[in-house]
Amino acid sequence: MSVTTLEQFNYDNKIVKYFGVATIAWGLVGMLVGLIAAIQLFLPEANLGNPYTTYGRIRPLHTNAVIFAFIGNAIFAGVYYSMPRLLKTPMWNKALSWFHFWGWQTVILLAAITLPLGLTSSKEYAELEWPIDILIAVVWVAFGANMIGALIKRREKHMYVAIWFYMASFVTIAVLHIFNSLALPVSLFKSYSAYAGVQDALVQWWYGHNAVAFFLTTPFLGLMYYYLPKAANRPVYSYKLSIVHFWSLIFLYIWAGPHHLLYTALPEWAQVLGVVFSVMLIAPSWGGMVNGLLTLRGAWDKVRVDPVLKFMVVAVTAYGMATFEGPMLSLKNVNAIAHYTDWIVAHVHIGALGWNGFFTFAMLYWLWPKMWKTNLYSTKLATTHFWMGTLGIVFYALPLYVAALTQSLMWKEFTEAGRLAYPNFLETVVQIVPMYILRAFGGFIYLSGAILMVYNMVKTAKQGTFIAYEADEAPALKPHVEHEGEFWHRAWERKPLFFTVLATIAILIGGVIEIIPTILVKSNVPTISSVQPYTPLELQGRDLYISNGCVGCHSQMIRPFRSETERYGEYSKAGEFVYDRPVLWGSKRTGPDLHRVGGKYPDSWHYHHMVDPRTMSPGSLMPPYPWMSTNIMDHQDLPAKIRTLQKLGVPYPEGYDQQANADLSFQADQIVANLKASGVEVLPDSEIVALIAYLQRLGTDIKKTTVSNP
């Protein structure tokens, strides 16, 4: 009789603790920045007259801090605790673990510095500039290598379902990040996207939607499959359902990006594909929710008293709600109402606050006592946190649904005479200000609950003893002997590299079929002969517009609805965007669409509107930008920008980089003269002059229809 020899090893709790502390710290920062941004939507003076804290600058700081700092660190904490225990081996390389930790915190710190400074690509959820993008890729690959190394060293024969989701998330985020971030650098913190116009829009939302899918969803489903059964002390409800859930989810999700671009200049076939696959997503998404909730069969009595399970139940329910709402929003008739309104913001936050936030809180409440070998300091405080968080979500989301329906219906309403009932966009904004105040109140309650959690965690740690390296033992993995009749998926689970390759193929199919034809087949983007590259001054103004995050409030995409063409002018054509790197179609209108604003107002109107918006639009919620009239732009980088764009195919004449500054000065002098005739004195190199040049160009490449007053 053979005697099984047990091998001894340690789990590294120290790296889990560090990622956990980073999760909490960055979470508070991200939520606080979000609260400040929410307050600015009804009190723009809350930026304190500071260019670095305006809404356009701090909105991407908030999204990056919450997604990549708070939720990202939570994923890593959860993976570094669960994966070694599922594989019965430490992570492959301790040095890689720590490189991953410090590398990721460096990325976050660089984001916190560069985004308020206006160093941004403006791509949704991918705003960081090219050197930071490279660092993200390096750190992410280190994380993946550590996981793959642990899989190879494992002592457990089969990969548990949580690990399927971890590996699919690693592979897909690597593919998405690299392809979406392809750009040609101009300088250390300036680059131009490798894609332009419609192609850029498709790649952006192929990335943007699937960043939500494979950073905010699939890793958390992996965490759910580990921590929910552990907290409930029940086995996963259905192994076979988890197989169907996993493979159908990762295959279908990757196709759904175009549903963010319905009624835009994106080719119709791509829009249809996005809708079809988005609707199909309900099935696998709800398969995961059902598997999670039914795992609690026989443990619902514990939910009444255990705050960890309370958080988990609401988290999984919020996941179900968000993944029902997403496919519904992808239906064209619903999208026509919801897009560009606060409905999308509410939808995203049901997922972020309910699914990601609540599951993170549950996981941390479960982990802390385990690692400090003690009990949670206060169950009552944790339960209070649960109710504060739940109340915060309700106060956050419900007012935004009301705001969205109110504003969308006002946008589309006509009088009996056939004219817009609310031709002034500002009328629709003023109506929803009370909803913005309630939303900020909800965010304040949610943040207060998180602060309560910090106190509870600190007290829990103080009453226990931290176990940095937790000992365990397990027999070595024996060579596998093939058995007839073995379930096919069980065989795949023994082959982690093969499994990862299959997952990669599953996620690549949709992206390849949607993106390659849009880039290669010219008929997808009909050209317009009158559309010319931006002049040097317009190019500088556009970069300034991007730097200040104006796309966070203003779209540049007029959809083919009567309500929009009456309000803004001729609907937007694909060929108008061929020189836009990146496109600025936007995802939310807090202000009016600007695609046809060129030539609509005199230069002096734009000047006064930027210096003090209320002088031109009484009651406006836009922050003033008085510094733009005095800040001097340095145009030394202009020749390098021209050369970079030439390499990307923009047809500037050969040698134009030497002529560009002279042309810039000529156009700037014209604008300065126009302003002087209206009694405004500015220097030709001031920021306001470049911005006016860009705004006056918008939409003027094709003949405009008569436009109502916006």
Buried (B, 14 or more C-beta within 10 A) or exposed (E): EEEEEEEEBEBBBBBBBBBBBBBBBBBBBBBBBBBBBBBBBBBBEBBEEEBEBBBBBBBBBBBBBBBBBBBBBBBBBBBBBBBBBBBBBBBBBEEBBBBBBEBBBEBBEBBBEBBBEBBBBBBBBBBBBBBBBEBBBEBBBBBBBBBBBBBEBBBBEBBBBBBBBBBBBBBBBBBBBBBBBEBBBBEEBBBBBBBBBBBBBBBBBBBBBBBBBBBBBBBBBBBBBBBBBBBBEBEBBBBEBBBBBBBBBBBBBBBBBBBBBBBBBBBEEBBEBBBBBBBBBBBBBBBBBBBBBEBBEEBEEBBEEBBBBBBBBBBBBBBBBBBBBBBBBBBEEBBBBBBBBBBBBBBBBBBBBBBBBBBBBBBBBBBBBBBBEBEBBBBEBBBBBBEBBBBBBEBBBBBBBBBBBBBBBBBBEEEEEEEBBBBBBBBBBEBBBEBBBBBBBBBBBBBBBBBBBBEBBEBBBEEBEEBEEBEBEBEEBEEEEEEEEEEEBBBBBBBBEEBBEBBBEBBBEBBEEBBEBBBEEEEBBEEBEEBEBBBBBBBBBBBBBBBBBBBBBBBBBBBEBEBBBBBBBBBBBBBBBBBBBBBBBBBBBBBBBBBBBBEBBBBBBBBBBBBBBBEBBEEBBBBBBBBBBEBEBEBEBBBBBBBBBBEBEBEBEEEBBEBBBEBBBEBBEBBBEBBEEEEBEBBBBBBBBBBBBBBBBBBBBBEBEEBEEB
